[in-house]
Amino acid sequence: MPVDGRRADSVGGGNGAAASDHVNVEMMAAYVDGTTSADERATVHRHVADCARCREALSDLALSIAEERGAPPATVVEPFRRRRWIVGAASGLAAAAALVLAVLGWQALRGSNPATPDLQPLIVAVAALPTRPVEGRLSANFPYAAPPPLTRGSATSDASPEVRVAAGELESAARQGAEPPVLWAAAIARLTTADATGAVTLLEEATRREPSNAAMLSDLAAAYHARGRAGGSTADLDEALRAADRALQTEPRHPAALFNRALALEALQRADAATAWRAFLDVEPDSQWSAEARRRLDGTR
């Protein structure tokens, strides 16, 4: 699949696949450099989500270009195949790799339930925003971004048109079916458009029907936290803590649930918030999320 017909060697080759079935090298290089169009990026994301060969090639290409350019330290990139941490990728390269990781993370998360709607377009759209949608950590594995500024009262959405379109498609799916995975995806869409109350409603129903789903419960904690912070509601923050605890009963080392639990304790000004942040760091010591956790422990955020 040279995405737009550009002539270049394909990375696909083997396994009986025709070269045209894969992303070509020229397109991969343009993707890594951030010079592809929005449609081309979306096409690449869709392909690498299902093609291990192109996924590995894209990771290797991003890594080799970063090393060749000797970019100053900016962030951390984890190649898909080499599975070792590399420091010093240029921010554009890191963003590309992080975005692919996020898409693949959601694909893996929904793999246990193929009925879960595809969040890939929403993940891609949200990745272009300067901050993440909510202060909590969503299980959909959006690329890391700084937390949004705290605003009290009725939240207003600064979501881009791309986020609104992707979120609208997920909400439309929820109107047509009420299975827990569909409600879950629609709830995440609500959170990206500053509708924490709507997200809480959908996730309460989803977790009522799947009470042991740690990812859903962790997202419920993030939704309650968002609503509690916006409205100054201690009751909502208590519910956020309760939902995170329920998630951890099922999966004691669930990173997002541990992060959201610590966040709720911090918002409640509980003395054991520091212990909760350390518990998260024990599970995930080396990531941008852990860097934020350390800042919160230091009181610098």
C-alpha positions as CSV (number, residue, x, y, z in Angstrom):
1,M,0.0,0.0,0.0
2,P,2.1,3.0,-1.0
3,V,-0.5,5.2,0.7
4,D,-0.8,7.7,-2.1
5,G,0.9,5.8,-4.8
6,R,4.4,7.3,-4.3
7,R,7.1,5.2,-5.9
8,A,9.4,3.7,-3.4
9,D,10.7,0.3,-2.1
10,S,8.3,-1.4,0.2
11,V,9.2,-2.9,3.6
12,G,6.7,-5.6,3.2
13,G,8.1,-8.1,0.8
14,G,8.1,-11.4,2.6
15,N,5.4,-13.7,4.0
16,G,3.8,-13.9,0.6
17,A,2.6,-10.3,0.7
18,A,2.8,-8.1,-2.3
19,A,4.9,-5.0,-1.9
20,S,1.8,-2.8,-2.6
21,D,0.2,-4.3,0.5
22,H,2.6,-2.5,2.8
23,V,3.6,1.1,3.7
24,N,6.6,2.1,1.5
25,V,9.8,3.5,2.8
26,E,9.2,6.9,1.4
27,M,5.9,7.2,3.2
28,M,7.4,5.9,6.4
29,A,10.1,8.6,6.3
30,A,7.6,11.3,5.6
31,Y,5.5,10.0,8.5
32,V,8.5,10.1,10.9
33,D,9.3,13.6,9.8
34,G,5.7,14.7,10.3
35,T,5.2,15.8,6.6
36,T,2.3,13.5,5.8
37,S,-1.2,14.8,5.5
38,A,-3.8,13.9,8.1
39,D,-5.4,11.3,5.8
40,E,-2.0,9.7,5.1
41,R,-1.2,9.6,8.8
42,A,-4.6,7.9,9.5
43,T,-3.9,5.4,6.8
44,V,-0.5,4.5,8.2
45,H,-2.0,4.1,11.7
46,R,-4.6,1.8,10.4
47,H,-2.1,-0.4,8.6
48,V,0.6,-0.7,11.3
49,A,-2.1,-1.6,13.8
50,D,-2.5,-4.9,12.0
51,C,0.9,-5.4,10.2
52,A,3.7,-6.4,12.5
53,R,6.2,-6.2,9.6
54,C,5.5,-2.5,8.9
55,R,5.2,-1.8,12.6
56,E,8.7,-3.1,13.2
57,A,10.1,-1.3,10.2
58,L,8.5,2.0,11.2
59,S,10.0,1.7,14.7
60,D,13.5,0.9,13.3
61,L,13.3,3.8,10.9
62,A,12.3,6.3,13.5
63,L,15.1,5.0,15.8
64,S,17.8,5.1,13.0
65,I,16.8,8.6,11.9
66,A,16.9,9.9,15.5
67,E,20.3,8.3,16.1
68,E,21.6,9.7,12.8
69,R,20.5,13.2,13.6
70,G,21.9,13.1,17.1
71,A,19.0,15.1,18.4
72,P,19.2,16.5,21.9
73,P,17.5,14.6,24.7
74,A,13.8,15.3,24.6
75,T,11.8,12.2,25.5
76,V,11.9,8.4,25.5
77,V,11.0,6.1,22.7
78,E,10.5,2.4,23.0
79,P,11.0,0.5,19.7
80,F,8.5,-2.3,19.1
81,R,11.0,-5.1,18.4
82,R,14.1,-4.1,20.2
83,R,12.3,-3.5,23.4
84,R,15.0,-1.2,24.9
85,W,14.7,2.4,26.0
86,I,16.4,5.0,23.8
87,V,16.9,8.5,25.0
88,G,17.5,11.4,22.6
89,A,14.9,11.1,19.9
90,A,13.8,14.4,18.3
91,S,10.4,15.4,19.6
92,G,8.7,14.8,16.2
93,L,10.1,11.3,16.0
94,A,9.2,10.6,19.6
95,A,5.7,11.8,19.0
96,A,5.3,9.5,16.0
97,A,6.6,6.5,17.9
98,A,4.5,7.3,21.0
99,L,1.4,7.6,18.8
100,V,1.9,4.2,17.2
101,L,2.4,2.7,20.6
102,A,-0.8,4.3,21.8
103,V,-2.8,2.9,18.8
104,L,-1.3,-0.5,19.3
105,G,-1.9,-0.4,23.1
106,W,-5.6,0.2,22.4
107,Q,-5.7,-2.6,19.8
108,A,-4.2,-4.9,22.4
109,L,-6.7,-3.7,25.0
110,R,-9.7,-4.3,22.8
111,G,-8.3,-7.6,21.5
112,S,-10.0,-9.5,24.3
113,N,-13.3,-8.1,23.1
114,P,-13.5,-7.3,19.4
115,A,-16.9,-5.7,19.9
116,T,-15.1,-2.7,21.5
117,P,-15.3,0.2,19.0
118,D,-12.0,1.4,17.5
119,L,-10.7,4.4,19.3
120,Q,-7.8,4.8,16.9
121,P,-9.2,8.0,15.2
122,L,-9.8,9.6,18.6
123,I,-6.3,8.7,19.8
124,V,-4.8,10.2,16.7
125,A,-6.9,13.4,17.1
126,V,-6.2,13.8,20.8
127,A,-2.4,13.4,20.2
128,A,-2.4,16.7,18.4
129,L,-3.6,18.6,21.5
130,P,-1.2,20.4,23.8
131,T,-2.6,18.7,27.0
132,R,-4.4,15.5,27.7
133,P,-8.2,15.6,28.0
134,V,-8.3,14.9,31.8
135,E,-5.9,14.9,34.7
136,G,-6.4,11.2,35.2
137,R,-4.7,8.5,33.1
138,L,-7.0,6.7,30.6
139,S,-6.7,3.0,29.9
140,A,-6.9,3.6,26.2
141,N,-3.2,4.5,26.4
142,F,-3.3,7.9,24.8
143,P,0.2,9.3,24.2
144,Y,1.4,11.1,27.3
145,A,0.7,14.8,27.5
146,A,0.8,17.4,30.3
147,P,-2.3,17.6,32.5
148,P,-5.0,20.2,31.6
149,P,-5.3,23.3,33.6
150,L,-7.7,23.1,36.5
151,T,-10.9,24.9,35.9
152,R,-13.8,25.1,38.3
153,G,-17.5,25.1,37.4
154,S,-19.0,23.8,34.2
155,A,-16.2,22.6,32.0
156,T,-16.0,23.8,28.4
157,S,-14.3,21.8,25.7
158,D,-11.4,23.1,23.7
159,A,-11.5,19.9,21.6
160,S,-10.4,20.3,18.0
161,P,-12.9,19.6,15.2
162,E,-11.0,16.3,14.6
163,V,-11.6,15.2,18.2
164,R,-15.2,16.2,18.0
165,V,-15.8,14.2,14.8
166,A,-14.0,11.1,16.2
167,A,-15.9,11.4,19.5
168,G,-19.2,11.9,17.7
169,E,-18.7,8.6,15.8
170,L,-18.2,6.7,19.1
171,E,-21.2,8.3,20.7
172,S,-23.3,7.5,17.6
173,A,-22.2,3.8,18.1
174,A,-23.4,4.0,21.7
175,R,-26.9,5.2,20.6
176,Q,-27.1,2.1,18.4
177,G,-26.0,-0.5,20.9
178,A,-25.6,-0.6,24.7
179,E,-23.0,-3.3,25.2
180,P,-20.4,-2.5,27.9
181,P,-17.5,-2.1,25.4
182,V,-19.5,0.4,23.3
183,L,-20.5,2.4,26.4
184,W,-16.9,2.4,27.5
185,A,-15.6,3.8,24.2
186,A,-18.4,6.4,24.2
187,A,-17.4,7.4,27.8
188,I,-13.8,8.0,26.7
189,A,-15.2,10.1,23.9
190,R,-17.2,12.1,26.4
191,L,-14.1,12.7,28.5
192,T,-12.2,14.1,25.5
193,T,-15.0,16.7,25.0
194,A,-15.1,17.8,28.6
195,D,-18.4,15.9,29.5
196,A,-17.3,14.1,32.7
197,T,-20.9,13.7,33.9
198,G,-21.8,11.9,30.7
199,A,-18.7,9.7,31.0
200,V,-19.6,8.8,34.6
201,T,-23.1,7.8,33.6
202,L,-21.9,5.5,30.8
203,L,-19.1,4.0,32.8
204,E,-21.3,3.3,35.8
205,E,-23.5,1.3,33.5
206,A,-20.6,-0.5,31.8
207,T,-19.0,-1.4,35.1
208,R,-22.3,-2.5,36.6
209,R,-22.4,-5.1,33.8
210,E,-18.7,-5.9,33.9
211,P,-17.8,-5.4,37.5
212,S,-14.3,-7.0,37.3
213,N,-13.1,-5.0,34.2
214,A,-10.1,-3.2,35.7
215,A,-9.6,-0.9,32.7
216,M,-13.2,0.3,32.7
217,L,-13.1,0.8,36.5
218,S,-9.8,2.8,36.2
219,D,-11.5,5.0,33.5
220,L,-14.5,5.5,35.9
221,A,-12.0,6.7,38.5
222,A,-10.6,9.2,36.0
223,A,-14.1,10.4,35.1
224,Y,-15.1,10.9,38.7
225,H,-11.9,12.7,39.4
226,A,-12.5,15.0,36.4
227,R,-16.0,15.8,37.6
228,G,-14.9,16.2,41.2
229,R,-12.1,18.6,40.4
230,A,-14.3,20.7,38.1
231,G,-17.1,20.9,40.6
232,G,-15.1,20.9,43.8
233,S,-17.0,17.8,44.9
234,T,-15.3,15.7,47.6
235,A,-18.0,13.1,47.1
236,D,-16.9,12.6,43.5
237,L,-13.3,12.4,44.5
238,D,-14.2,9.7,47.1
239,E,-16.0,7.8,44.3
240,A,-12.8,8.1,42.1
241,L,-10.8,6.5,44.9
242,R,-13.4,3.8,45.3
243,A,-13.4,3.0,41.6
244,A,-9.6,2.8,41.5
245,D,-9.6,0.5,44.5
246,R,-12.1,-1.8,42.8
247,A,-9.9,-1.9,39.7
248,L,-6.9,-2.8,41.8
249,Q,-8.7,-5.6,43.5
250,T,-8.9,-7.2,40.0
251,E,-5.5,-6.1,38.8
252,P,-3.2,-5.0,41.7
253,R,-0.5,-3.7,39.3
254,H,-2.7,-1.9,36.8
255,P,-0.7,1.3,36.1
256,A,-3.6,3.6,35.2
257,A,-5.5,2.5,38.2
258,L,-2.5,3.1,40.5
259,F,-2.0,6.5,38.9
260,N,-5.7,7.5,39.3
261,R,-5.8,6.2,42.9
262,A,-2.8,8.4,43.8
263,L,-4.4,11.3,42.0
264,A,-7.6,11.0,43.9
265,L,-5.8,10.8,47.2
266,E,-3.8,13.9,46.3
267,A,-6.9,15.8,45.4
268,L,-8.5,14.7,48.7
269,Q,-5.3,16.0,50.4
270,R,-4.8,12.7,52.1
271,A,-1.5,12.0,53.8
272,D,-1.2,8.6,52.1
273,A,-1.1,10.2,48.7
274,A,2.7,10.0,48.7
275,T,2.6,6.3,49.5
276,A,0.2,5.8,46.6
277,W,2.5,7.6,44.2
278,R,5.4,5.4,45.3
279,A,3.3,2.4,44.7
280,F,2.7,3.5,41.2
281,L,6.4,4.2,40.7
282,D,7.2,0.6,41.9
283,V,5.1,-0.7,39.0
284,E,6.1,1.9,36.3
285,P,9.4,3.5,37.2
286,D,10.5,4.8,33.8
287,S,8.0,6.7,31.7
288,Q,6.7,10.2,31.2
289,W,3.9,9.2,33.6
290,S,6.4,8.3,36.2
291,A,8.2,11.6,35.7
292,E,5.0,13.4,36.4
293,A,4.4,11.2,39.5
294,R,7.8,12.2,40.8
295,R,7.0,15.9,40.3
296,R,3.8,15.4,42.2
297,L,5.7,13.8,45.0
298,D,8.0,16.8,45.1
299,G,5.0,19.1,45.0
300,T,6.0,20.7,41.6
301,R,3.6,18.8,39.3
